[in-house]
Amino acid sequence: MAVGWESTGMRLFGVDWVGVNAENGHKLLLSIAFVAIVLLLNAGCRALLGLALRRADHATVQARFWTRQASSLLAAIVLVLGLLSIWFSDPTRLATALGLMSAGLAFALQQPVTSIASYFVILRGNSFTVGDRISMGGVRGDVMRLGFIQTTIMEMGEPPAVQGGDPAVWVKSRQFTGRIVTVSNSKIFAEPVYNYTREFPFIWEEMAIPITYQADRSRVEMILLEAAKREAVDPDALAAEAREHVERKFGVTPLDLAPRVYFRITDNWLELTVRFIVHAHGVRNVKDAMSRFIITELDKAGIGIASATYDIVGLPAVELRTAPATA
């Protein structure tokens, strides 16, 4: 086997390889070594960060994620700058190569390039981060990982009111289904992203109870308010700073956090809806406890929940005739 570097190319296995000469071969070996060193240093930094941030609390998880993201981003920047410096020492050649690469990337890699651009928009715009509960690209759940191309979400179910949407889920509440879903970062340019926990880690919930017009509605209202006060978030326990931060940053009117019952008149019954505030996580447990309390108290008060039944208000006259006996 003949291997040799020449001024015009490399001869390997008796073949003159076009475009590979002593200079290019030297740059290739230098590039391989440079990439290996940067990747090893990045892996070492990530391992050290993992040892330094081993606790499982929310703040440590956030710190570990962002330090790893910073390490990966720095390694990518160093790789790009280093490889450009190795292969393009002439600025004119570099500008030409970048122009050709940009044109090719814009045509062939539209989605990946858009996803990478979306990654920086997510970081800059504070759209969401690891641990946030979001709805993105038709998927609801908690963000597990945020990559350059995709976001990984632990999927959760949907309340009965919004069941039937795509993709179908079998869990009828905001609890995990067990599916891990990856969503392209480019979705932030095409669809809205709903964040349940970013600025204000609470959401407003409602429960509607239909009763007959003859029922003691004042008593039912007291039961609903009592259930909300027992199981939902106590508005007085919320930090005033968090409430003022949301009001000041987004210009909303003073937040109404106290539980309240609303009446709605229908053709068949009177609907009482209690509105209350809860943590974004654990909503199903809260509503389950409230439902048990409400049913127990309604039973004690002798009040039933209305249903779609029909009352017969009148019948036509009924005449009974006896047929004559036959011989």
Secondary structure per residue as TSV (DSSP state, phi and psi in degrees):
chain	resnum	aa	ss	phi	psi
A	1	M	-	360.0	128.2
A	2	A	-	-104.6	120.9
A	3	V	E	-124.0	126.3
A	4	G	E	-159.7	143.0
A	5	W	E	-93.1	129.5
A	6	E	-	-123.3	174.0
A	7	S	S	-70.3	-27.0
A	8	T	S	-105.8	-12.4
A	9	G	E	175.4	-177.0
A	10	M	E	-112.0	135.9
A	11	R	E	-105.6	114.7
A	12	L	E	-136.2	131.9
A	13	F	T	54.2	34.6
A	14	G	T	75.1	13.0
A	15	V	E	-119.4	134.1
A	16	D	E	-85.9	111.3
A	17	W	E	-83.2	116.7
A	18	V	E	-71.0	134.9
A	19	G	T	85.6	-4.6
A	20	V	-	-112.3	110.2
A	21	N	-	-125.1	-169.8
A	22	A	H	-62.4	-39.6
A	23	E	H	-67.2	-46.8
A	24	N	H	-65.1	-38.4
A	25	G	H	-64.0	-39.7
A	26	H	H	-63.8	-42.3
A	27	K	H	-65.8	-36.8
A	28	L	H	-64.2	-46.7
A	29	L	H	-63.6	-39.8
A	30	L	H	-64.9	-37.8
A	31	S	H	-65.3	-44.3
A	32	I	H	-61.0	-44.2
A	33	A	H	-64.6	-41.2
A	34	F	H	-64.2	-44.3
A	35	V	H	-62.7	-43.2
A	36	A	H	-62.5	-41.8
A	37	I	H	-65.0	-44.6
A	38	V	H	-63.7	-42.8
A	39	L	H	-65.3	-39.4
A	40	L	H	-65.7	-42.1
A	41	L	H	-64.1	-40.2
A	42	N	H	-64.2	-43.3
A	43	A	H	-63.1	-39.9
A	44	G	H	-64.5	-41.4
A	45	C	H	-64.4	-41.4
A	46	R	H	-64.5	-38.4
A	47	A	H	-66.6	-41.9
A	48	L	H	-64.7	-39.9
A	49	L	H	-64.5	-38.4
A	50	G	H	-63.8	-36.3
A	51	L	H	-71.0	-37.5
A	52	A	H	-74.2	-28.9
A	53	L	-	-118.4	76.3
A	54	R	-	-101.0	-11.2
A	55	R	-	-69.0	157.4
A	56	A	-	-102.5	7.1
A	57	D	S	-73.4	164.1
A	58	H	H	-60.8	-43.2
A	59	A	H	-63.1	-40.6
A	60	T	H	-68.4	-39.6
A	61	V	H	-60.9	-43.3
A	62	Q	H	-62.6	-44.9
A	63	A	H	-63.6	-41.4
A	64	R	H	-64.4	-40.8
A	65	F	H	-63.2	-48.5
A	66	W	H	-71.2	-31.7
A	67	T	H	-68.4	-37.5
A	68	R	H	-68.0	-39.2
A	69	Q	H	-62.6	-42.4
A	70	A	H	-64.4	-39.7
A	71	S	H	-64.1	-44.3
A	72	S	H	-66.0	-40.6
A	73	L	H	-65.6	-42.1
A	74	L	H	-64.1	-40.7
A	75	A	H	-63.3	-39.8
A	76	A	H	-64.8	-41.4
A	77	I	H	-64.2	-44.1
A	78	V	H	-63.0	-40.7
A	79	L	H	-62.2	-46.2
A	80	V	H	-63.7	-48.2
A	81	L	H	-65.2	-40.7
A	82	G	H	-65.3	-45.3
A	83	L	H	-66.7	-37.5
A	84	L	H	-64.5	-38.8
A	85	S	H	-67.1	-35.3
A	86	I	H	-71.7	-43.8
A	87	W	H	-92.3	-21.4
A	88	F	-	-129.8	80.7
A	89	S	-	-77.5	-22.5
A	90	D	S	-91.4	119.5
A	91	P	H	-58.5	-33.3
A	92	T	H	-64.7	-45.1
A	93	R	H	-64.3	-37.4
A	94	L	H	-63.8	-44.4
A	95	A	H	-62.6	-42.1
A	96	T	H	-63.9	-45.3
A	97	A	H	-63.8	-41.5
A	98	L	H	-64.0	-38.4
A	99	G	H	-62.5	-45.1
A	100	L	H	-65.8	-41.5
A	101	M	H	-64.4	-41.1
A	102	S	H	-63.2	-42.7
A	103	A	H	-64.3	-42.8
A	104	G	H	-66.5	-42.8
A	105	L	H	-64.8	-40.5
A	106	A	H	-61.2	-30.6
A	107	F	H	-89.1	-45.0
A	108	A	H	-90.9	-25.1
A	109	L	-	-124.5	50.2
A	110	Q	H	-63.1	-49.6
A	111	Q	H	-65.2	-48.7
A	112	P	H	-60.7	-40.2
A	113	V	H	-65.2	-41.4
A	114	T	H	-63.8	-38.4
A	115	S	H	-66.1	-40.4
A	116	I	H	-65.9	-42.1
A	117	A	H	-61.6	-38.3
A	118	S	H	-64.4	-34.4
A	119	Y	H	-59.1	-44.9
A	120	F	H	-71.2	-31.4
A	121	V	H	-66.2	-39.9
A	122	I	H	-61.8	-43.8
A	123	L	H	-66.4	-43.8
A	124	R	H	-74.3	-37.3
A	125	G	H	-87.7	-2.9
A	126	N	T	55.8	40.0
A	127	S	-	-65.6	-48.3
A	128	F	-	-164.7	169.4
A	129	T	-	-146.6	178.2
A	130	V	T	-62.4	134.2
A	131	G	T	96.7	-16.0
A	132	D	-	-73.6	147.7
A	133	R	E	-96.2	118.4
A	134	I	E	-134.3	169.3
A	135	S	E	-126.7	117.6
A	136	M	E	-146.9	130.7
A	137	G	T	60.3	31.9
A	138	G	T	80.2	8.4
A	139	V	E	-118.2	131.2
A	140	R	E	-107.1	139.8
A	141	G	E	161.3	-169.0
A	142	D	E	-99.9	136.6
A	143	V	E	-72.6	123.9
A	144	M	E	-98.7	-43.2
A	145	R	E	-142.2	148.6
A	146	L	E	-126.5	105.7
A	147	G	-	-103.0	179.1
A	148	F	S	-67.3	-31.8
A	149	I	S	-107.6	-41.8
A	150	Q	E	-131.0	156.8
A	151	T	E	-111.2	130.8
A	152	T	E	-100.1	127.9
A	153	I	E	-124.8	134.6
A	154	M	E	-83.4	109.6
A	155	E	E	-68.7	145.9
A	156	M	E	-125.9	163.2
A	157	G	-	-75.4	-174.3
A	158	E	-	-128.8	147.5
A	159	P	-	-61.9	157.0
A	160	P	G	-55.8	-29.6
A	161	A	G	-64.6	-24.5
A	162	V	G	-118.7	17.4
A	163	Q	T	-65.5	153.8
A	164	G	T	100.0	-6.9
A	165	G	-	-78.9	165.1
A	166	D	S	-89.9	139.1
A	167	P	S	-77.8	153.8
A	168	A	-	-68.6	140.1
A	169	V	-	-129.3	153.3
A	170	W	S	-105.6	-7.3
A	171	V	-	-91.4	119.2
A	172	K	-	-92.3	44.2
A	173	S	S	-170.0	175.2
A	174	R	S	-83.1	69.4
A	175	Q	S	-131.3	156.3
A	176	F	E	-64.1	140.3
A	177	T	E	-91.7	-19.9
A	178	G	E	99.8	-9.0
A	179	R	E	-87.4	137.2
A	180	I	E	-101.0	122.8
A	181	V	E	-118.0	134.6
A	182	T	E	-105.4	130.8
A	183	V	E	-122.5	134.9
A	184	S	E	-64.7	136.3
A	185	N	T	-61.1	-23.9
A	186	S	T	-65.1	-12.3
A	187	K	H	-62.5	-23.4
A	188	I	H	-67.5	-20.6
A	189	F	H	-85.0	-20.3
A	190	A	H	-106.7	-25.9
A	191	E	S	-136.9	156.1
A	192	P	-	-70.9	150.2
A	193	V	-	-112.6	120.6
A	194	Y	E	-97.1	123.3
A	195	N	E	-114.3	123.5
A	196	Y	S	-89.0	-16.3
A	197	T	S	-132.6	-1.5
A	198	R	S	-62.4	-61.2
A	199	E	S	-98.7	-30.7
A	200	F	-	-140.1	102.1
A	201	P	-	-76.8	34.3
A	202	F	E	-133.9	154.3
A	203	I	E	-134.3	156.8
A	204	W	E	-90.4	136.5
A	205	E	E	-124.4	163.4
A	206	E	E	-138.6	149.2
A	207	M	E	-132.8	129.7
A	208	A	E	-109.4	131.4
A	209	I	E	-123.6	118.2
A	210	P	E	-89.3	135.8
A	211	I	E	-133.2	161.9
A	212	T	-	-74.2	161.3
A	213	Y	T	-71.3	-17.2
A	214	Q	T	-86.0	-10.7
A	215	A	S	-73.6	161.3
A	216	D	-	-78.9	90.2
A	217	R	H	-68.8	-28.9
A	218	S	H	-64.4	-40.2
A	219	R	H	-65.8	-41.5
A	220	V	H	-63.3	-40.7
A	221	E	H	-62.1	-41.4
A	222	M	H	-64.1	-38.2
A	223	I	H	-65.5	-43.8
A	224	L	H	-63.2	-43.8
A	225	L	H	-64.6	-39.4
A	226	E	H	-64.7	-41.3
A	227	A	H	-62.3	-42.8
A	228	A	H	-65.3	-39.9
A	229	K	H	-69.3	-31.5
A	230	R	H	-74.4	-41.8
A	231	E	H	-108.1	-28.5
A	232	A	S	-81.7	-179.7
A	233	V	-	-71.3	134.4
A	234	D	-	-74.8	116.9
A	235	P	G	-59.7	-31.3
A	236	D	G	-71.7	-19.9
A	237	A	G	-83.5	-13.7
A	238	L	S	-70.2	140.8
A	239	A	-	-65.5	129.9
A	240	A	H	-62.1	-30.2
A	241	E	H	-64.8	-39.5
A	242	A	H	-65.6	-41.5
A	243	R	H	-66.2	-44.5
A	244	E	H	-66.8	-32.4
A	245	H	H	-63.1	-45.1
A	246	V	H	-66.1	-43.8
A	247	E	H	-63.0	-38.9
A	248	R	H	-76.3	-41.7
A	249	K	H	-72.5	-38.7
A	250	F	H	-105.7	-2.3
A	251	G	-	68.5	25.6
A	252	V	-	-82.5	159.8
A	253	T	-	-68.5	162.1
A	254	P	-	-49.8	129.7
A	255	L	-	-68.9	130.9
A	256	D	-	-92.5	101.9
A	257	L	-	-102.0	-14.4
A	258	A	S	-72.6	140.6
A	259	P	-	-59.7	146.1
A	260	R	E	-149.8	146.2
A	261	V	E	-109.0	134.0
A	262	Y	E	-115.9	142.3
A	263	F	E	-101.4	143.7
A	264	R	E	-140.5	125.6
A	265	I	E	-87.4	129.9
A	266	T	-	-125.3	176.1
A	267	D	S	-69.2	-26.6
A	268	N	S	-108.9	-30.4
A	269	W	-	-157.2	174.3
A	270	L	E	-101.3	122.6
A	271	E	E	-100.6	122.3
A	272	L	E	-106.8	123.6
A	273	T	E	-117.5	123.4
A	274	V	E	-99.6	129.8
A	275	R	E	-110.7	132.7
A	276	F	E	-151.4	169.6
A	277	I	E	-113.1	139.3
A	278	V	E	-138.2	165.6
A	279	H	E	-67.5	150.6
A	280	A	S	-63.8	-26.5
A	281	H	S	-103.1	141.4
A	282	G	-	86.3	22.7
A	283	V	H	-65.0	-39.5
A	284	R	H	-64.1	-39.2
A	285	N	H	-62.9	-40.2
A	286	V	H	-64.3	-47.5
A	287	K	H	-69.2	-31.2
A	288	D	H	-64.8	-46.6
A	289	A	H	-63.3	-39.7
A	290	M	H	-65.0	-41.9
A	291	S	H	-62.4	-42.0
A	292	R	H	-63.1	-42.7
A	293	F	H	-65.8	-43.3
A	294	I	H	-63.8	-45.0
A	295	I	H	-62.9	-42.5
A	296	T	H	-61.1	-45.3
A	297	E	H	-70.1	-35.5
A	298	L	H	-65.9	-38.6
A	299	D	H	-62.6	-42.5
A	300	K	H	-62.1	-36.6
A	301	A	H	-84.4	-4.1
A	302	G	T	69.2	31.7
A	303	I	-	-109.9	128.8
A	304	G	-	-100.2	160.5
A	305	I	-	-90.4	131.4
A	306	A	-	-67.7	151.7
A	307	S	-	-138.7	168.4
A	308	A	S	-79.7	76.9
A	309	T	-	-110.1	168.6
A	310	Y	-	-124.1	135.0
A	311	D	-	-100.8	129.5
A	312	I	-	-86.8	113.9
A	313	V	-	-93.6	-11.3
A	314	G	-	-169.2	152.9
A	315	L	-	-130.8	147.5
A	316	P	-	-67.8	156.7
A	317	A	-	-61.5	139.4
A	318	V	-	-110.3	124.9
A	319	E	-	-115.0	126.6
A	320	L	-	-102.6	129.1
A	321	R	-	-122.8	142.5
A	322	T	-	-103.3	126.2
A	323	A	-	-72.4	138.7
A	324	P	-	-64.0	146.1
A	325	A	-	-72.2	143.6
A	326	T	-	-101.4	146.9
A	327	A	-	-74.2	360.0
